[in-house]
Amino acid sequence: MRNFYMIFTTITKDLQKELKSNLPQIMVLLKKQPAIAYKTIGDISKKVGRKYNIELLVNFPHRGKIENFDMYGKQDLSFIVDMEKTNFPINRSIIKEKAKEIFGDVETEDAYMYEGKEGVKVFLGPVNEAGRREERIDILPHSLHVWYEFTDKVTEFCDWLLENVYFVKDAHHSGKTKYEKFRAKQKEESS
């Protein structure tokens, strides 16, 4: 039994509902103007993410995935929470222990360990023919990237992460997200 707020579940259900309600338009655009279809999907995910003070990105990492309409919002998502963060609020070992508790015998490893930064990878699938482990969850202090279908265990783990690592709780945010403020600050500094 879960004893934490299921914010990942809430966000992904919200995204799925919005994508489904726009699916007829997306399907037409995919046939006539694929770039506009992809932008439309991106705009929908940004709108949903803004409600939770995050940048939400729907990813299509492989050719043909954009045509798999049934999986929109059910796999391959990025949650960009706060680009200023370089370290986790809890020890990485706790994240890896939680992954093993939920997934069982799963491989985890430290990742992105340079310039005072840290991260964790949780590998959910085998090495592919190109020698890469693409079925995984990338956990960075500022963002969460899920490169896998949202099974019950993935959903449970991500609910735990958003609650205990990213502190995403607000479902009624308005205004710019932390990511949008970060990008505006970067743009200001570079001009």
N, C-alpha and C positions, 0 to 999 in steps of 0.2 A: 504494500500500500504506500502510495506516495504521500509525503507530508510536506510538500512544497507547492507553491503556486505554479500552475502549468502554463507559463507565458509562451513558451515555444509552441505548444499546442494551440494556444489562442491565436498567435500571430499567423501560423501556417494555415489554420482553418479560415481566418479572415482573408488571407491572400488567395487561398483556393476558391473561396466564394466570389471574390472580386474578379479573378481570372475567368471563372466559369461564366459569370454574367456577361463578360465581354468576349467570350469565345467565338460567337458567330462573326463578329467584326474582325477578330484576329485571324480566323481561318480564311476569310476573304482577302485580307491584306497579305497573308503568307503567299497566296497564289499570285497576286498582282504586284505587291511591293514588300518583299520580305524585310527590308531594312526598316520600313515604317512599322511592320508587325512587331519586330524586335523592340523598337523604341516604345511602342504602345505597351508591351509587356513590362518593359523597364519603368515606364511612367506609373503603371498600376502598382508595381511593387514598391516604388518610392512613396507613393501616396499611402499605402498601407503601413510601411515602415515609419513614416512621419508620425503616425498616431502613437507609436511606441518609443519615439525619440531615437530611432535607429535608421540607418540606411539599409534597405533590404534590396538585394539583387538576385534576380533569377538568372542562373547561369545555364548555358547550353554548351558543355565542354566538348561534345563530339558531334560530328556531322550527322544530321538526321534527328537529333534529339528535339529540335524545335517543332517537328511534326508529331511528336508524341504528346498530343493534347491531354490525355488522361493523366499524365504525370506532372503537369504544370503545378508548381507549388508543393510538390510531394517529393522532390529530390533536388540536389544541386542548387542550394541557396547559400548566399553569403549575408551575414548579419554584421554590419560595420557599426560598432557601438561608440567608440571614443578613440580617435587616431592619436591622441596625446599619450595614451597609456603604453608603456613599454614593459611593464611587469605585472604579473597577476597579483590580486589582493590576497591570494592564498598560495601555499606552497604547491609547486608543480606535481609533487608526489601525490598529493591529495586528489588531483584531477586524474592522474594515471590509476590510482587505486579505485576511484569511482568507476572509471571505464572498465576495469577488470571485474569489479563487483557486478556491473550491469551486463556486460557482454561475455563474461567468462574468460576463457583462454584467448585473449586478444593481445596483439602486439602494440605496445606504445613506445614512443621515443621522444626525447627532447628534440626540439627543432628551432631553427632560426636563432640560435644562440650566438649572437655577435653584437658588438657595440652596446652592451648592457641590456640587450633585449632577450626575450625568452618566448618559448612556445612549446606546444605538445602536438604530436600527431598520433592519431588512433587509427590503425590499419584494420579495415573491415573485410577486405577481399584479398585475393592472391595477386601475385605479380602477373601483369599482362604480357602479351607477346612482344611488346616493345621494352620489357624489363622494368616497367613502372608500376607503382602501387597507387592506382587512381581511385579506388574505393576506400575513402578515408574521411576522417574529420580532422581539419586543421584548426587548432585552438591557439589563438594569439591573444595577448592582453587587450588589444583593441578591436578584434573581430573574430567571428566564428564562421568557418567555411565547411559546409556539409556536402561532400561529394559522394552521396549514397542515397538510396531510397529511404524515406522516413518510416522505417519499421517501428514496431512498438518499442524495441530497445533503444533505437536511435532517438526516438521522440522522448523517451524517459531520460536518457543521458543529456539531451539538449535542453529539456525543461530544467534539469538540475544545473546545467552550466549557466543558462540565462539568469537563473535565480541566485546562484551562489558565487559565480565568477564575474558576471557582467552586471548584476543588480538591475536587470530590466524588469520593471514592475508597472510602470505608468502606461495605462491604456488610453489616456485622455490627454496626451501631449499636444500642444499647439505651438506654432512658430517653427523656427529653424531647428534642425537636429544638431547634435554635437558635431557630427561629420560635416554638415553644411557650414557650420561656424568655423571648423578647422580649415576647410577648403577656402573660405573667404579670407581667413587670416593669412593663409599661404599666398593667396593671390595678391593681397595687400603688400606683403613682405617682398614679393618678387617684382613689384612695379616701382 
